[in-house]
């Protein structure tokens, strides 16, 4: 009878050990007194702890600086501080706004911002790759992205072939330096070709080890492509995503022009956000950036932040 009672006590203590923490079976056997956490707040399981862990699992949204390019040109330090005050901690930039990389990095540090991705012109990558590598390392960036290449309108398969040779070459060289090369499509790549389009050709001709992609929800949608379909079809190819919405009724197509002011606050346009969020999560996208190319961007960004927070999927 005594043996059965002791086994029951030990079993109960084992089941309860996660909540009581230091109150172990060994302590009980030794007759030691150990303070138990309050029943309403088990160790490591308070409301605050659960909230902290939940937020840590949500991806943080960064800011693509093109959104504030006019303001940054006029007042770089002040606008960086404004971006940080909105809740952003990570940025992506295609310009150092007339400063050397080292000075721009110092201004980011002062504002409390980091830069994990830089966008670089095709010509600079081709002619000054060593400088690009040095700048990326100075910035503390992980990704070096380009957003275009020499082409006619409409794009041709031969132009894609030439570009992908460069992309694979740059990707291999950047990889050896601890950096990842990426390409950001802008819509002109979705010209029909065979059973697909020329962006499909680009995906096929680039090495997944050396070339990743930055999916821009505005430019995919405006170019006539379905961002959800691409995220599902190629889940390992998109490491970065630009969260950008397109005004309803905007003309679409690979050869169709749309003005920057067709960029609108998230949740007010044509992008199917629940499907995009689900597909991006499934694809394990590494970095997200809010972007708004409209001249009204500074007034639209708070609306976009409110929309993202309402989804309860993002952290700021």
N, C-alpha and C positions, 0 to 999 in steps of 0.2 A: 504494500500500500504506500509506504514512504517513498519507494523508488518511482512509482507512477506519479506521485505528487511532484517530486523533484523534476521529472521529465516534463511535466505540464508547465511548470514555472519557467524552465529553460526555453521551451518552445514559445511561450508568450513573450518572453524577453527578446527573443530573436525577431519575432514578427514586429515588435514595437521599436526595435533598435534604430530604424531609420529616423523616426520622429524624435526619440529621446537622445540620440547622439551618444554622449559619453556614458550613459547609464548602460553598461555592458553586462553580459552574464558573468564575466570575470569579476567585475566590481561587486556584483550581487553576492557571488560566492565568497568574496573576501570580507563581506560585511561592511564595505565602504559606503559612506553617504555621498551621493552625487546629486547636485542641484538639477532638477528637471526643468525644462522650459515650460512656460505657461501652456495649458492645454489649447488655448485659443490661438497661440502663435508658435507652432512647432519650429524647432531649430532649422533655419534655412528655408522656411516655408511661410514667411510672413507675406502679406499682400505686396509689400514693397519689393521683396525678393523675387516673387513671381513676376511682377511687372517688369523688373529689371532684366530678368532672364528672357521674358517674352520680347522686349524691345531689342535685345541683343541678337535675336534670331531674324529680325526684320532688316532688309537691306537699307542702307542709308542712301538717300538721293543727293547727288552732287549738283553743282551748277555749271552749265556750259557758258563760258564767259561771253560768247557771242550775243547772248541775251541782253547784256549790258554794255555792248561795245561802244555805243555813243557816250554813255556816262563814264566809262573807264577811260576813254580818250580825253575827256574833259577833266576828270579828277580820279586818278588811279587809286591812291591810298584811301580816299573817302569812300569810293564805290566798293572796294574790297571789304572795307569794314561794314558797309551796309549789307553786303551779301552774307557776311558772317552773322550779322545781327538777325537776319531772316531765319537762321538756323542751319545754314549750310556749313560744312567743314571741309569738303573736298571740291575742287574745281577741275575743269578741263579747259585748256586754252589753245588758241591757234595763233596767239600773238603775245609778245612780251611788252607791247605798247611802248616801243622806242627805248626800252632798257635792255641791258645785257641780262642773260639768264640769272646771274648771281644777284643782281640788284632786284630783279623781279621776285626771286625766291625770298629775299629779305623782307620785301613788302608783304608777301603772303604770310611769312612767319609772324610779322607784327600784327597782322589782321587775324591770326589764328586759323589760317587756311593751309591745306596741303594740295598738291597737284599730282594726280596719279596718271594723267594722260595728257599728251601734247599732240596737237595736229600740225603737220608740217607740209609745206608745198612739195609737190612732186619734183620740181626742179632742184630744190635744195637737197632732197634726199639723193637725187642722182649725182649732183655735183659736189656736195659737201657733207657726206654721210658722217665723217668723223666729228664735225661740228655738231651735227644733230645728236649724236651719241653723247657727246660731252654736255650739251644743253639738257638732255633728258636726265642724265645722272645728276647734274646740278640741281634740277628741279625735284629730284626724288621720284620721278615718274616711272611707271611700270610699262606703259604703252606708248608707242610712237605710231600715230595714225596719219594717213594721208586721205584726202577727200576728193580726189579727181586725178585725171591724167590727160595727156594730149589726145584729142579726138575731134572728129567731125560731127555734124548733126544731120542725120542720125549716126549713132555709134556703129562701128563695123566690127566684125569678128577679128579681123587682123589687128585692129587697135587694141582689142582685149588681149590677144596673144602677146603682143609686145609688152603691155602693161604687166601681165602676170609673170613674165620672165623677170622683170625688175622686182616685182613684189616678192617672189620666192628668193631672189638673190639678197635683197635687203633684209628679208625676214631671217634668213640663215645668219647673216652677219650681225644683226641685232640680237639674235638669240645667244650668240657667243658672248655678248656683252651683258647678258642678263636682262634683256629687254624684249618685249613682244611687239612685232609689227602688226598693224591693222589697217583695214580699208573701210572708209565710210561712204557707202553709195548715196548718190543724190538724186536718183530717179531716172537719169538718162540711160542707165545700164539695163533697163527693163525692156529694151527693144526686142520684139519677137524674133526668134531664130529657131528653126527646126521645131522640135516638140516643146521647147521652153523659151527662154530669153537669154540675152547675152550676160546677164548676171549669173544665171545658172552655169554658163560656160566658164565664167570667172571662178566660181566656186569649184568647179571640176578641175580647173587647171592650176589651182593654188594648193600648196601643201598645208594641211591642217596643222602641222607642227610649226610652220613658219609664218602663216598668215591667218589672223583672226579677223572678224568683221564687227563693225559698229552699226547696229540696226537703228535707223532713225524712223520713228513711227510716222512722222509727217511725210518725209521724203518717199518712204515705201508706199504709203497710201496715195500720195499725189502722183507718184510715178506709175500707179496702176497695179501695184503688187500688194499682196496680203501679208502683213507682218506676222500674223499668227501662223499662217501656213508655213512661212520660212522658219520660224522658231521651232515649230513641231517637226518639220522635215529635216532640218539641220541643227539639232539641239547643241552640238558641240562646237559650232562654228562662230557663234555670236557671243563674244565676251563682254561687249559693251552695248548699251542701249540709250538712245536719246528719247526721252519722253516729251513728245511734242504733238500738239493737236492741230487739225486742219479744219478751217471753216466749212460748214456744210454748204454744198453747192459749188465748191471749188472744182474747176475742170481738172481732169486727171489724164495721165498718159505719159509715156516715156519722152515724147517730143512736145509736150504741152507745157507752156510757161505759166507759172502762178506767182503773183507778187508776194513779197515777204509778209505783207499785212493780211494774208490768208492764214497766217499762224495765229492761233487763238488760245485762250486759257484752257487748260486741261479740263475735260468733262463737258465742254460747251460745243465741241466740234463733231467731226465725222468718225473719229477713231473709236473702235469698239474696245473700250478699256478693260472691262472684266476679262474678256478673252485674251487680251494682250498680257495682262498681269499674270494670269494663270499659265500661259505658255512660256513667258519669260522665267517664271519661277521654276517650272519644270525643266527648262533648258539650263538652269543654274548660271544665269548671267552674272558676271562678276561686278560690273560697275554700271550704275544708272546716273544719267544727267538730265536735269530739266533744261529744256531749251525753248525759247520763244523768240522768233525772228522779227516779230511785229514791232513797229515804232511805238506801239502801246505796251510793250513788254513790261516795263516797270510797274504798271498798274494791273497787269494781268497775272504777274507772278504770285502775289498773295492769294488770288483766286485759285491758282493751280496748287499752291501749298495746301489750302483748305480742302481741295478735292482729294489730294493724295492722303492727307490725314484721315479723311472720312472713310477711306477704304480700309484703314487699320492694317495695311500691309507694309507701310514704310516708316522709317525712323528719321528724325531730323535732330 
